[in-house]
Amino acid sequence: MQKLVTKLTYNYIGLLCILGGSGLLSFTAQAQSEIDFSLDLAWDSQYISEGRNNLDDGGIAWAMASINQDNLIIYAALGRGDQSHYIEWNFGVEYALIFAENFEAILGYQRLEFYGAERASDNELFSTLTYSGVEWLIPAISYTYSTEAAGYFIEVSLHSPWEITDNLTVTPYVLQGFDFNYVTEEHNGANHFQFGLELGYQFTDNIYAMAHVNHSIALDDIKQQAKNEQFEDDLDQTYAGVFINWQF
């Protein structure tokens, strides 16, 4: 089951916000002005977003470059299917801030360009709010508004980072997604429930890597869409991926 227009499957900037809140990375709302440039590479075994598989075959590889100055981040990301003919560009800007003790927020905008079976584009406004007052349990809520769909998507998550060694961190998480005319118009509300495990390793002060495995369970929004489209395959999704970040 595919969407006409797909979205970035893994919000790596948002991930860095959550990791930064747990003290694993240094550029979020407490970002240091000397961090000027970052390069990220990532690969997912499937292109899963909003609990749906967006490509007929294979997964997707990502490369992202960003400039960070005084909590302002400007970035460009390129995604390419490893087996399917699909290319996606994301260009965005975001600002991280602390507006209360232990509360960190990201506000941003991104332009999306899609090249595949169909040519499409979109504009998104997004925000993420993270609470880092408890080191081992970090709640976050993310909001994304699409101008193309004239709808929004909300994700509520809990990450629990555990430092196994000074460099190795294991983070189980759970996530609940809600769709409001973002993917479908027929149903609003619970979209999917997802849980997973993230294994992160800080190789040096400037190099961080992560591997993750995730399982997404389809809820009412996805089930209603599958019923309308007479889609009978398994709606739940299991996928894995790797991610590496260099700071210069």
N, C-alpha and C positions, 0 to 999 in steps of 0.2 A: 504494500500500500504506500503510495508516494504522494507527496504534496507537489503542487505546481511550482511553488517557490520555497526553497529550503533556507534554513538559517544556520549560522555557525553552530556546529554540534556541541562544542565545548568552549565555554566562555573563559579562555585562559587568563584574560585580564581579571575577571571576577575570581578565578581560582587563586591568582596571586594575591588578591585582596584578602581572601580567607586565610591563606597560608601566612601572609604578613601579619594578620591579626593574632596568629598563634606563635609568632616570633620566628618562623622558619625562613622568611625572606624579609628583605629590608625596604622594598619600595612599595609602600601603600600610602596611607595618610601620613605616616611618619617618614616618608621618603626623604632621602638625603639628596641635596642639590648636586653632589658630585656624580651621581649616577645619571649619565647622559644618554646611554644607548643600550638597548637590549635586543637580543636575537633569540627567537624561540622556534623550535622544530617539534612537530608532533605527528603522530600517526594513530588512527583509530581503525580497528578491524571492520567496523561498519560505520556508515554516516547516520548516526542516531541523533535526532533532535525532536524535542517535544514527544518523546516516547515512540517515534516513528522511524522506520528505515527509509532513507531518502534515495538510495541508489539501488539499481537492479542487481548489481554484482559488486563484490569487493568492498574495500574501505576507502579511506581518504587520508591524504597527507597534507599537513599544513606547514607553512613557513610564515613567521610574523616578525617584523622589525618595528621597534618603537623607540621614541625619544621621550625621556622623562626629565622634567625640570620643575622643581618646586611643586610636586604633586600634580602637575599637568602632564598628561601622556597623550602623544600623537602616534598613531600606529597604522600600519598597513599589513593585511594578512592575505595570503594566497592559499587556497585549497584546491587540490586536484585529486580526482578519483584514481585509484590505483588499478582498477579494472574497467570501470565505466567511463564513458566520455563525459566528463563533467569538470568545470572550472568555476571557482567562486573567488571574487575579490571583496574584501572588507576594508574600508577606509574609515577611521574614526578618531575621535578625540574624547577624552574624559578627564575629570578632575576628582581627586580624592581629598577628603577633608574629615576632620574630627569636630563634631558639633557638641559632644558631651563626653564625659569620661567613659572610656572603653567602647564608645560607639563610633564606628567608621563608616563613611558613606562614599559611594562613587556615583557620579552623574556623568552621562555621556551621550554622544550621538554617533551613529555610524551609517555609512552608505554601503549598500550591498549590490554587487553586480554578479549575475548568474549566466553561465554559458554552458548549455547542455543540449538536450533534445529541444528545449525552448529557451529563448533569450528573455531575461526578466531582470528587474531591479527593484530595490526597496530602500526606504529610509527608516531607521529605528532610533527611538529615544529609549534609553535604559538607565536603570539605577540599581544599586545594591547597597543594602544596609547590613552591617555585621556588628555583632556584640562580642567583644573579646575579654570580658571581665572574668570568665572562668577559662583557664588555660586548656582544660581537657574537653570542653564542650562549647563549640562555637556555633551559635545560631545565625542564620542569614536569611534575608528575604530579597529576591530579585524581581524587578519589574521591567518588562520590555513592551513598548508600543510600536506597532507597525503602521506606517502611513498607507501602505498598499492594501493591507487587510482592514484598516480602520478598527483594529482590535488590539487587545493586550494579553500578555501571558505572565503569570506569576509563579515563581518557584520559592518554596519555603524549605530550607535545608538545615540539618544538624551535622556538623563535622566534629569528630572526636580524635584529635591528634595525640599520639603517644610516642614519646622519644625513647626508642630502644637503645640507641647510643647517642653520642654527641652529634653524629651525622645522619643517622637513620631514624626515620619517623614513619609510623604506620597509622593511617587515618581511616577508620571506617566512617561511613556517612549514610544518611537517609535523606530522601528528597521527595516532596510532594508538588506536583505541577497542576495548575489550574488554567484552563483556556477560556478566554472571553472574546470570541470572534477573531482570534489570532490565526488559528488554523482552520476551524470550521465555523459555520454560521448556524448550523442546526441545533447545536447543544452548547451550553455554557456551564462551566463548573469543573469538577474533578476530571483531570486528563490522564495522569499516570502517576504511579508510585515507583520510586527507584531507590535502590540501595547498592552499595559497592564498597570497595576497599582500595585505598591509594597508598602506595609504597614510595616514599620520597627519600632521596639521598643527596646530601650536600657534599659534592666532591671537593670543591674549593670555595673560597669566599665569593667567587664569581660564577660558578657552575653548579646548577641544581638540576636533578633529573627525577622523574617520577614515572612509575608504571601504575596502571589502574585497571580494574575489572569491575563491570557494572551489570546489573540486571534491572530491566524496566518492566513493570507490570501494567498492562493496559487497563484503564478505568473507563467510565461512562462515555467520555468524549470520543475516545478512540474506538470503543465498541460501537457507538452510534454511527460513526463514519464508516466503519467496516460493514455494518448492516446495510447502510444506504448504498454502498458501492458493491455489495454482494461479494465482499472479500472474505474468504474462508480459511486462509492460512493462520498460523499461530500469531497472535498479536503481541505477545511478550517478546522482549528483545534482550539478548545477552551479548555484550561486546567488551573488548579490552583495548588498551592503547598505551603508548609511551609518549613522554614529553620531556624536553630538555630546554633549559634556559641559560643563556650566557649574558652576563652583565659586563659592560665595558666602561 
